[in-house]
Amino acid sequence: MNKKINWWQPQFGQEEQKLILQVLNDNYPNEGYYSSLFEQKIAKLVGAKYAIAVTSGTAAMFMSLKALGIADGDEVIVPDMTFIATANAVDMCSATPVLVDIDPNTLTIDPKAFKKAITSKTKAVIPVHVTGRAADMKTILTVAEEYEIYVIEDAAEAFMSKYKGKHLGRFGKTGCFSFSPNKIITTGQGGIIVTDDDELHVRLRELKDQGRPVRGTGGDDIHHSRGYNFKFTNLQAALGLGQLTYLDERMKRLVKTHEIYADRLSELDGIEVLLFDTGEEELPLWTDVLIENREKFIDHLKSLAIDCRKFWHPIHTQKPYKLSNNNFPNSTHLASKALWLPSAYTLVEDDINYVCDGIKSYFNDS
Ligand SMILES: Cc1ncc(COP(=O)(O)O)c(C=O)c1O
């Protein structure tokens, strides 16, 4: 087989083309009718009262924090193993991200480390559902309630994934999803905040549009508060609405891909596939594995035209948030072993079996 096996690949079809053409014909590329329609569909899909579409998952988290009044002098607890956007969203509010270690079994925030890091300045925690795998929301919510801390979910990778039957993103004060190109649906860039809170909803609408409760002519509008421009355009929404039509099919494909990996690689000692609770409808956006000598493994797969993605460096090792390894034994230990196998919904069973054969040949040859 000579086909290149991509780690991920977005795909677009005729639905998006049709909808984008409609937006162009309407001559209204700004936020508008299609943006609202997209918001309504997402709210319905995850069972939220409100969905507020914005320019990115990072903006969704920043706005959630900002709307809750988090500011200079406040601390927000963030897991060490996540995309750096989670910490940057806290920094955008001039608050301090306080990094804590992860649970080695799920790669999500360690609830004990979270509890230990709480101080009188702690205002919020951002559990991250890495790869669509749920953080321990039961414990996190209990601790957060005890200490009166807001929970904002970084569900960037967890759209349509559930925790014990309930959609991720629906446990905290807000849930934040991303629609960047390596997600199950993409709008190029884009994100959405879901919440049931009436007041927060009003505040978020103002924040995303220069403090205006209602957009008028742009000339003599009344601005109630300070705000920004995080509007989500009709063009982005047209992409998103088109993408939603393939959602069921993609979800099934992602579950199947993970099942094949979990099944076929289970007999190998040198690689651990991190499992999902698919019975409770946890959705594996990608398949993540742990492996020693990661570089050698990646080189082997590359020689077979198979592409993987390495996990992020722990945030505490990145220059803007640099700390010693002392408080992060799990993220430090696991980051160099963690890797995402090809998980694109465009891959078919034969492709995944080809990857599994390639992985088996690595262990047989070495
Ligand atoms: C865990 C996580 N958090 C936050 C983000 C940021 O989302 P965005 O790129 O839409 O700003 C991403 C990914 O893109 C992510 O994977």
The ligand as an SDF file (V2000), in Angstrom:
LIG
                    3D

 16 16  0  0  0  0  0  0  0  0999 V2000
   -7.3730   20.7940   24.7010 C   0  0  0  0  0  0  0  0  0  0  0  0
   -7.5040   22.0350   23.8570 C   0  0  0  0  0  0  0  0  0  0  0  0
   -7.7930   23.1840   24.4590 N   0  0  0  0  0  0  0  0  0  0  0  0
   -7.9480   24.3110   23.7530 C   0  0  0  0  0  0  0  0  0  0  0  0
   -7.8040   24.3360   22.3930 C   0  0  0  0  0  0  0  0  0  0  0  0
   -7.9230   25.6350   21.6960 C   0  0  0  0  0  0  0  0  0  0  0  0
   -8.9300   25.6900   20.7390 O   0  0  0  0  0  0  0  0  0  0  0  0
   -8.7580   26.6640   19.4990 P   0  0  0  0  0  0  0  0  0  0  0  0
   -7.6190   26.1660   18.6910 O   0  0  0  0  0  0  0  0  0  0  0  0
  -10.0730   26.5660   18.7880 O   0  0  0  0  0  0  0  0  0  0  0  0
   -8.5090   28.0180   20.0490 O   0  0  0  0  0  0  0  0  0  0  0  0
   -7.5100   23.1460   21.7230 C   0  0  0  0  0  0  0  0  0  0  0  0
   -7.3460   23.0180   20.2970 C   0  0  0  0  0  0  0  0  0  0  0  0
   -7.3380   23.4640   19.3750 O   0  0  0  0  0  0  0  0  0  0  0  0
   -7.3410   21.9640   22.4730 C   0  0  0  0  0  0  0  0  0  0  0  0
   -7.0310   20.8130   21.8660 O   0  0  0  0  0  0  0  0  0  0  0  0
  1  2  1  0
  2  3  1  0
  2 15  2  0
  3  4  2  0
  4  5  1  0
  5  6  1  0
  5 12  2  0
  6  7  1  0
  7  8  1  0
  8  9  2  0
  8 10  1  0
  8 11  1  0
 12 13  1  0
 12 15  1  0
 13 14  2  0
 15 16  1  0
M  END
$$$$
